[in-house]
Structure formats: C-alpha cells, structure tokens
Amino acid sequence: MLKIIEERGYFLQCTNRKALEHRLDSCEKLVFYLGFDCTAPAIHLGHLVPLMLMRLVKSYGHEVIILLGGGTTLIGDPSGKDESRKMLSREEINKNISTISEIVKRIIGSVLFVNNADWLENIRYIDFLRNVGRHFSVNRMLTFDSVKSRLERESHLSFLEFNYMILQAYDFVELNRLYNCNVQIGGGDQWGNIVNGVELGRKLRNTEMFGLTVPLITTASGKKMGKTEAGAVWLDPNLYSPYDYWQYFRNTEDADVESFLCLFTELPIEEIKALSAFSDTRINEAKKILATEATRICHGSAIAEKISESIVKAFEENDPSQLPEIEIPRNADIIDVIVRIEAASSRTQAKRLIESGAVKIDQQKVFNYSIELPKRFSVSVGKKQRNISMK
C-alpha cells in the first residue's frame, strides 16, 4: 500500500517505514487517524490530499478515525501561522464541527468521528504535568519547524500555543488506548507534532505507533494549491459552488494534469498516464475528465455529470443559458457583481480587474465603474463566467 501511496503523490515522510511496511504486508488491519481543528466553518482544497489518502486507506480495509479538535481548537495550532489564531467560543467550534463532519462524510463515507474535547477538557492539570509533561524537552520542542519558523517570523509565541504539540501528542496516545489506533496521517507541517505522539506512545504505553505525512501541494508555477484570486477553494458547496469547483480543475495548468489526476481522482495509474500523454487540444479533454472526477468525489456523481454537460453546451455549443444564474440586488454596481461571483476578494481588486480590461458584460469589455447594468446579462472575468439577474 505504501508503494501506491508514493506512486499517487501522497507520501512525504514516515516514521519507521520498514516496520510499517512489514505490518501492512502481513495483512494486519491497522487503525489510521486524521485530525482537523475546527477554526473555520469548512475545510478547503488544501485538506483534500490527506482525505484522499484516507479514502485509499479505507479501500484497503483499514479502519479510519477522523478527530475533530473541539479541545485543541480552543488553543490553536501555531504550525505555519504568522500570528495567534482568533479565539473561538465553544458554540462557534461546535457549529464548525458539524459542518466539517458533513463534508468529510461526503468525501470518505462512513468513518468513526471523535472529539478530543471528550478527554482534554477533563484533564487534571497537575497530574497531566507529572505524567505527560515530564516526557517533553523544551529545548527539543524549540527545534521543531512549527515552533522555530514561527519564532523566526514573529518573536511572540504564547504559552497557550506552546502547549499545542503536547496535547496533539496526547491525542494520539488516547486514540491508541481507546481504539488501538496505530497510524496518524497529517500534513508536512505536522511532522514534529506527530513524532511527539509516536514517542509519547512508546514512553507511556510501550507500544509502536507510526506517523505518515503528505506533502503541501503547489502548482507547476509555484502557487499554493487551492488558492484563487478570491480566496480559498472550499469543499463546502455553500462557500464555493460545485460549478466553480469543476472550473477550478478544468483550468489546471498543463504541467499539473498528471499529478492532479493522481491526487484528486481514483482513476488507475495506467489510465492517468495515457491521459497525461495527450498534447495540444487533447489535453483539454484530460482536464475535463480531471474536473468531473474530482467534482464527483467532493460533490457526488449527479452534480459532476450535470455540470460537465452544462459547461460543454455553454462553451462548446455556444449556449450561455446553461451557465448558472446568480440573483444580485438591483442597486448593485459592476464592482459588487465581480465580488459577488467571487472573481475578486475586494472592491479594490475588482476595480483593478476592470481597469485591466479583464471584465466583459455580454462579451463586451467594460472600463467604466458606473456603467448601467441591464436586468439580465452575462459577465465574464478571465475564465469565470456567470449569468446575472438583477432583482
């Protein structure tokens, strides 16, 4: 299984790979876990790589646990962050847990959900320091990238955040105790936290646990995967429409088609290599397949097929009526429209797009912010196009 994980691009690092391979090759059923802190109302495309890995793990018959950090979200993970996270209330966190769990179920299916608040909120602090804290070296914790890079960018790291890696390590040990969880999956920035958990499990429970991290995905041009001009590519259809999701993958750079087919679809490797060998206009067919298969996994087959058919009719058969229509208040101006369709993240950015000639209304470029808008029209900004109804 690890060879397949590597072949599809999910592998970055692994603790004691030889021992993990031995246990997998012996057909032992393992328990894998992936954790999410619930700091936002949804998860985005950056989270999809470990979720796709968990789909693969589940397809091999292993058990899957998704940990939703009702406890650790109260603190905030400093990994990769330039400043402290906003402190959320328990009510906000519980609402985020509900929406994130629905997204995960849609992508992976039936899994065991756990909330680390169940054990973290009942910890007796003095006992925790004596039994767990004594196994951690502050000197060593300061060398981990999650802490070191933060201190290099900003001199302030609160004691609250500094505790985070201890709590994540303790989560892994608790999951091992409660569910015999053997393997933690995480992003590359979680390596230090995961190693801490593996080592704490050995010290507290005298058991072997493993960590496996996935790489941060960037495009061939060096951009962070899942970022657009208007912000993140959310996996929640209420925050980022399935139509835009399909279009995001359809607009993949040629050089990224093969790797994205491996990462975000479940097509066989042989078929992916054949599709990636396409050149000239045929590469666009591979991109359509990528977009449809990726949308199928995130939003379901019916929605993926409907979007694919409507886009072909809209752009290849010149039938703009197939494009999704958005209702916008009658008093809105063209700048509002551009922000509303998420072609820009702010009015300032929308103005720049107009000035550069990137905005068209009914296929005509516009440069005037105060243009009078018709009741119904199509607007296009780059490759993003929508039908607008002014109500």
Secondary structure by P-SEA (a helix, b strand, c coil): caaaaaaacccccccaaaaaaaaaaaccbbbbbbbbccccccccccaaaaaaaaaaaaaabbbbbbbccaaaaacccccccccccccccaaaaaaaaaaaaaaaaaaccbbbbbbcccccccccaaaaaacccccccaaaaaaccccaaaaaacccccccccaaaaaaaaaaaaaaaaccccbbbbcccaaaaaaaaaaaaaaacccccbbbbbcccccccccccccccccccccccccccaaaaaaaaaaccccaaaaaaaccccccaaaaaaaaaccccaaaaaaaaaaaaaaaacccaaaaaaaaaaaaaacccccccccbbbbbcccccaaaaaaaacccccaaaaaaaaaacccccccccccccccccccccccccccbbbbbbcc
